[in-house]
Every structure is written in structure tokens, then in C-alpha cells.
Amino acid sequence: MAEEQLTVGIIGCGLIGASWAALAASAGYPVHAWDPEPHARKHFPARVAAAQAQLSELGMTGKADVILVDGLQDVARDCRWIQENAPERLELKTALLAEIEAAASAETIIASSTSSLLWSDLASKLSRPAHFLLAHPFNPPHLMPLVEIYASNAGIRDRAIDFYTRLGRVPVCLKREAQGHIANRLASALWREAVNIVAEGIADVADVDRALVNGPGLRWSVIGAHMAYHLGGGAGGIAHYLQHLGPSQERRWADLGTPKLTPEVCQLLTNGIAVEAAGRSIGQLEQERDAALIARLKLRNPVSAS
């Protein structure tokens, strides 16, 4: 059941905002949404409907209203939980967050979907920073369970954990703020070496992706990196692994690259993706991704989601 009387506000109606809106409505929360761009407002209803259709496949069949309102003031007046999804530009976001706060009640919680910006920078112009938090989803938010949370106030953090859990998400909390939070730091570290492998001529783009999907990626969808190495240590667990295989791990770390995205490397990546995509459009690739995600989510159980 959704919290009584809670209406969720969505500021920014692009792909992320539409995904959040569909998720909240399918969990039983009425949604009021606004975006300053006519193009985003025009495509918002169709994007929400498409996401809700996917959620219905996963058993989330709530049908709370999703309403496009006339302005930011309307969202701020009517909503006590607001999810901001503006582009990743610090000046734009800080100004927008200050405008939201000025128009909202003192009890309103404002969450930012930022993927890389720091809480301290985003909160710099707020008069009630304790009611502001980072709540970064993985794209698309209605399918990917992860939400990364950072808040300066423990009470607000706990309320956020409860709220996103009610949306069927899996919240994780940062103990301190960091560029890229948790998951994007991990993803960036992996992609750096994926780029390096291509730049150094070790393997092609498609084979790097196939190796990840059919090797560690498959395992990571069940257990995390630390737990994988714990199991890799056999009966002695991670303590045994660190003692006996730690040096080999350090040698691999030392051999990892630090590539630069030069024009030549960018062209290698672009050409490699063209081969891997094999003529499929972005829309087709997104449909294939989402269908695969839905199929895997249907197979998941509470243990694998914890």
C-alpha cells in the first residue's frame, strides 16, 4: 500500500522521469509531472504507458493517475515527495532545486536522480538541505531495481529507504558522497579496461561485450564482486583467496590500462559498436534490452534481489 495522501512529483519528463512516473503510479502513488520542454511533455504520456505495460508483465498493475501539470509551482504545491530528473549540469540543477524548495512546503522531500554530481554541490543553494537527498536509479528505473541513496539526515535516509522499497526497488546507501556514487564507479572502472582492451588490440568490441555478458556479468547478476571472490577462495573463503591469490590479483591490477579517448580510440569503439549492432537501431536495441531484463526479472527471487 502506498503511504496515505502521498502524491509523487516528477520534475523532468524525459526517459528517466517517465520511468519514475510509471513506477510510482504502478505502485499506487498518484503522480504530478512537469517539464519546461514542450517536446518532453509531448512524448511523456506515451513513454509512461510503455513503461507501465512492461511493469504489468512483472505483476505491478497499480493504476494511480499520472497528470501533467502546468508548472513547477503546481508540482511543488501538491506533492510531498519530488523526484528531480534534470540534465546533469550543476548550475541548472542547483537553480532548479532551489526553485523547487522555495515553492514547496517545509515537509517536502526532494530527491535528485543525479548519476554523478555530489550532494554537497547540489545542496549548496538550499535552505533546508536536510530534506534533500540523492536517489540515483539505474536506467531504466522502472526495470532496474537499484537505487543509490545519499542523505545528510539519517531520518530522511530511512524514509527514502522505505519509499523506494515500496516501489519495489533495492536501495543501497553511501556512507559518504563520492563522484559517480557506487555503481557508476564500478561500471566506469570496468569500461575503462574494456576500452583499453580494444585500444591495445587485445580483442574487438563485440568479443569484449560477449565475454562480459557470458562470464562475469552473468555471475554478477547473482552475487556481487566481493562475494564472488569469497566463493573463489574455496572452503577458506575470501581470507584464503587474499592470502594465496592476492598477489596475482595485484599483478592484474598493475597491468590494467588507463586509456585516453583519443579520436583514434573513439573511432575504434564506434566502428566496433556498428559491427555489434548489425544494423539495429537504438530503439530496437532498447527493446531487446528491456525484453531480456523483463525475462530475467521474472526469474529472480527475494534472495537474488537482496
C-alpha positions as CSV (number, residue, x, y, z in Angstrom):
1,M,0.0,0.0,0.0
2,A,1.2,3.5,-0.8
3,E,1.6,6.0,2.0
4,E,-1.7,7.7,2.6
5,Q,-2.1,11.1,0.8
6,L,1.4,11.0,-0.7
7,T,1.5,12.3,-4.3
8,V,4.8,12.0,-6.1
9,G,6.1,14.9,-8.1
10,I,8.3,14.4,-11.2
11,I,10.3,17.3,-12.4
12,G,11.9,16.4,-15.8
13,C,9.8,14.3,-18.1
14,G,12.4,12.7,-20.3
15,L,13.2,8.9,-20.3
16,I,14.2,8.9,-16.6
17,G,11.2,11.0,-15.4
18,A,8.7,8.9,-17.4
19,S,10.2,5.7,-16.0
20,W,9.9,7.0,-12.4
21,A,6.4,8.2,-13.0
22,A,5.3,4.8,-14.4
23,L,6.9,3.0,-11.5
24,A,5.3,5.3,-8.8
25,A,1.8,5.0,-10.4
26,S,2.1,1.3,-10.8
27,A,2.9,1.1,-7.1
28,G,-0.2,3.1,-6.3
29,Y,1.1,6.6,-5.9
30,P,-0.6,9.4,-7.8
31,V,1.9,11.4,-9.9
32,H,2.1,15.0,-10.9
33,A,4.7,15.8,-13.5
34,W,6.2,18.8,-15.3
35,D,8.9,19.7,-17.7
36,P,9.7,23.1,-19.2
37,E,10.4,21.5,-22.6
38,P,7.3,21.0,-24.9
39,H,9.0,18.0,-26.6
40,A,9.4,16.2,-23.3
41,R,5.8,16.9,-22.3
42,K,4.5,15.8,-25.7
43,H,6.2,12.3,-25.5
44,F,5.7,11.8,-21.7
45,P,2.3,10.1,-21.8
46,A,3.4,7.5,-24.4
47,R,6.6,6.8,-22.5
48,V,4.8,6.3,-19.3
49,A,2.2,4.0,-20.9
50,A,5.0,1.9,-22.5
51,A,6.8,1.6,-19.1
52,Q,3.6,0.7,-17.4
53,A,2.9,-2.1,-19.9
54,Q,6.3,-3.5,-19.1
55,L,5.6,-3.3,-15.4
56,S,2.3,-5.1,-15.8
57,E,4.3,-8.0,-17.1
58,L,6.1,-8.1,-13.8
59,G,2.9,-8.0,-11.8
60,M,2.8,-4.3,-10.9
61,T,-0.7,-3.4,-12.0
62,G,-1.5,-0.4,-9.9
63,K,-3.2,2.4,-12.0
64,A,-2.8,5.6,-10.0
65,D,-3.2,8.7,-12.1
66,V,-0.2,10.4,-13.8
67,I,-1.1,14.0,-14.5
68,L,1.0,16.5,-16.5
69,V,0.5,19.9,-14.7
70,D,1.0,23.4,-15.9
71,G,4.1,24.4,-14.0
72,L,6.7,23.7,-11.3
73,Q,4.6,25.5,-8.8
74,D,1.8,23.0,-9.2
75,V,4.1,20.1,-8.5
76,A,5.6,21.8,-5.5
77,R,2.2,22.7,-4.1
78,D,0.6,19.3,-4.4
79,C,3.5,16.8,-3.8
80,R,5.4,15.9,-0.7
81,W,8.0,13.7,-2.5
82,I,9.6,15.2,-5.6
83,Q,12.0,13.4,-7.9
84,E,14.1,15.8,-9.9
85,N,15.5,14.5,-13.3
86,A,17.0,17.5,-15.0
87,P,20.1,17.2,-17.2
88,E,23.5,16.6,-15.5
89,R,24.5,20.3,-15.4
90,L,25.4,21.6,-11.9
91,E,24.3,25.2,-12.5
92,L,21.0,24.1,-14.0
93,K,20.2,21.6,-11.2
94,T,21.2,23.9,-8.3
95,A,19.0,26.6,-9.6
96,L,16.1,24.2,-10.2
97,L,16.4,22.6,-6.8
98,A,16.4,26.0,-5.1
99,E,13.3,26.9,-7.1
100,I,11.5,23.7,-6.1
101,E,12.4,24.2,-2.4
102,A,11.2,27.8,-2.4
103,A,7.8,26.7,-3.8
104,A,7.4,23.5,-1.7
105,S,6.2,23.1,1.9
106,A,8.8,22.6,4.6
107,E,7.9,18.9,4.9
108,T,8.5,18.1,1.2
109,I,11.4,15.7,0.5
110,I,13.3,16.5,-2.7
111,A,15.3,13.7,-4.4
112,S,17.7,14.1,-7.3
113,S,18.3,11.4,-9.8
114,T,21.8,12.6,-10.5
115,S,24.2,10.0,-11.7
116,S,27.5,11.7,-10.9
117,L,27.1,15.1,-9.1
118,L,27.8,15.4,-5.4
119,W,25.2,16.1,-2.7
120,S,27.2,18.9,-1.2
121,D,27.4,20.7,-4.6
122,L,23.7,20.2,-5.4
123,A,22.6,21.3,-1.9
124,S,24.7,24.4,-1.8
125,K,21.8,26.8,-2.5
126,L,19.2,25.1,-0.4
127,S,17.9,26.5,2.9
128,R,16.7,23.0,4.0
129,P,19.4,20.7,2.9
130,A,18.4,18.0,5.4
131,H,15.3,17.4,3.3
132,F,17.3,16.9,0.2
133,L,18.8,13.5,-0.9
134,L,20.4,11.8,-3.9
135,A,18.4,8.9,-5.2
136,H,20.2,7.6,-8.3
137,P,18.5,4.9,-10.3
138,F,20.0,2.6,-12.9
139,N,18.4,3.2,-16.3
140,P,15.6,2.3,-16.9
141,P,14.4,2.9,-13.3
142,H,11.2,1.0,-13.7
143,L,13.1,-2.2,-14.6
144,M,16.4,-1.9,-12.9
145,P,15.9,-2.4,-9.1
146,L,18.9,-0.4,-7.9
147,V,18.5,3.0,-6.2
148,E,21.6,4.6,-4.7
149,I,20.9,6.9,-1.7
150,Y,22.9,9.6,0.0
151,A,21.3,11.9,2.6
152,S,22.9,14.1,5.3
153,N,19.9,13.3,7.6
154,A,19.5,9.8,8.9
155,G,15.8,10.2,9.3
156,I,15.3,11.3,5.7
157,R,17.6,8.5,4.6
158,D,15.5,5.9,6.4
159,R,12.3,7.4,4.9
160,A,13.9,7.1,1.4
161,I,14.8,3.5,2.0
162,D,11.2,2.8,2.9
163,F,9.8,4.8,0.0
164,Y,11.9,3.2,-2.7
165,T,11.4,-0.3,-1.2
166,R,7.6,0.4,-1.6
167,L,8.3,1.0,-5.2
168,G,9.9,-2.5,-5.5
169,R,13.4,-1.1,-5.7
170,V,16.6,-2.3,-3.9
171,P,18.1,0.7,-2.1
172,V,21.8,0.9,-1.2
173,C,23.3,3.7,0.9
174,L,26.5,5.6,0.6
175,K,28.3,6.2,3.9
176,R,29.9,9.4,2.3
177,E,29.4,11.1,-1.0
178,A,31.5,10.2,-4.0
179,Q,31.7,11.1,-7.7
180,G,29.5,8.5,-9.5
181,H,28.2,7.0,-6.3
182,I,28.8,3.2,-6.2
183,A,27.5,1.6,-9.3
184,N,28.8,4.1,-11.8
185,R,32.2,4.0,-10.3
186,L,32.2,0.2,-10.7
187,A,30.8,0.5,-14.2
188,S,33.4,3.2,-15.1
189,A,36.3,1.1,-13.8
190,L,35.1,-1.9,-15.9
191,W,34.5,0.1,-19.0
192,R,37.9,1.8,-18.7
193,E,39.5,-1.7,-19.1
194,A,37.0,-2.7,-21.8
195,V,38.2,0.4,-23.8
196,N,41.8,-0.4,-23.0
197,I,41.4,-4.0,-24.3
198,V,40.1,-2.6,-27.6
199,A,42.7,0.3,-27.8
200,E,45.6,-2.2,-27.2
201,G,44.3,-4.6,-29.8
202,I,43.7,-7.4,-27.4
203,A,40.1,-8.0,-28.6
204,D,37.3,-6.5,-30.6
205,V,34.3,-4.6,-29.1
206,A,31.8,-7.4,-29.7
207,D,34.0,-10.0,-28.1
208,V,34.7,-7.8,-25.1
209,D,30.9,-7.5,-24.6
210,R,30.3,-11.2,-25.2
211,A,33.0,-12.1,-22.6
212,L,31.3,-9.8,-20.1
213,V,27.8,-11.0,-20.7
214,N,28.6,-14.7,-20.7
215,G,31.2,-14.6,-18.0
216,P,31.5,-12.2,-15.0
217,G,28.3,-10.3,-15.9
218,L,26.2,-13.5,-15.6
219,R,27.8,-14.3,-12.3
220,W,27.5,-10.7,-11.0
221,S,23.7,-10.8,-11.7
222,V,23.5,-13.4,-8.9
223,I,26.3,-12.4,-6.5
224,G,28.5,-9.3,-6.1
225,A,32.2,-8.9,-6.7
226,H,33.3,-9.4,-3.1
227,M,31.1,-12.5,-2.7
228,A,32.4,-13.9,-6.0
229,Y,35.9,-13.8,-4.7
230,H,34.8,-15.2,-1.3
231,L,33.5,-18.3,-3.2
232,G,36.6,-18.3,-5.4
233,G,38.6,-18.9,-2.2
234,G,37.0,-22.3,-1.8
235,A,36.5,-23.7,1.8
236,G,38.7,-20.9,3.2
237,G,36.7,-18.2,1.6
238,I,38.0,-14.7,0.9
239,A,40.7,-15.0,3.6
240,H,42.2,-17.9,1.7
241,Y,41.8,-16.1,-1.6
242,L,43.6,-13.0,-0.4
243,Q,46.4,-14.9,1.2
244,H,47.1,-17.2,-1.8
245,L,45.8,-15.4,-4.8
246,G,46.0,-11.7,-3.7
247,P,49.4,-11.3,-5.3
248,S,48.1,-12.5,-8.7
249,Q,45.2,-10.0,-8.3
250,E,47.7,-7.2,-7.7
251,R,49.6,-8.2,-10.8
252,R,46.4,-7.9,-12.9
253,W,45.6,-4.6,-11.3
254,A,49.1,-3.3,-12.2
255,D,48.6,-4.4,-15.9
256,L,45.2,-2.7,-16.3
257,G,45.3,0.3,-18.7
258,T,44.4,3.9,-18.4
259,P,43.3,4.7,-22.0
260,K,42.6,8.1,-23.4
261,L,39.5,8.7,-25.6
262,T,41.6,9.9,-28.5
263,P,39.9,10.3,-31.9
264,E,41.6,7.0,-33.0
265,V,40.2,5.1,-29.9
266,C,36.8,6.7,-30.3
267,Q,36.7,5.6,-34.0
268,L,37.6,2.0,-32.9
269,L,34.8,2.0,-30.4
270,T,32.3,3.5,-32.9
271,N,33.3,1.0,-35.6
272,G,33.1,-1.9,-33.2
273,I,29.6,-1.0,-32.0
274,A,28.4,-0.7,-35.6
275,V,29.5,-4.3,-36.1
276,E,27.9,-5.5,-32.9
277,A,24.7,-3.6,-33.5
278,A,24.5,-5.1,-37.0
279,G,22.1,-2.5,-38.4
280,R,19.7,-2.5,-35.4
281,S,18.5,1.0,-34.4
282,I,18.8,2.4,-30.9
283,G,15.0,1.7,-30.5
284,Q,15.4,-1.9,-31.5
285,L,18.4,-2.4,-29.2
286,E,16.4,-0.8,-26.3
287,Q,13.5,-3.2,-26.9
288,E,15.8,-6.2,-26.9
289,R,17.5,-5.0,-23.7
290,D,14.2,-4.4,-22.0
291,A,12.7,-7.8,-23.1
292,A,15.8,-9.5,-21.7
293,L,15.6,-7.6,-18.5
294,I,12.0,-8.5,-18.0
295,A,12.7,-12.1,-18.6
296,R,15.4,-12.2,-16.1
297,L,13.4,-10.2,-13.5
298,K,10.6,-12.8,-13.8
299,L,13.1,-15.4,-12.8
300,R,14.5,-13.5,-9.8
301,N,13.6,-14.4,-6.2
302,P,13.9,-12.4,-3.0
303,V,17.3,-14.0,-2.2
304,S,18.8,-12.8,-5.5
305,A,17.4,-9.3,-5.1
306,S,18.8,-8.8,-1.6
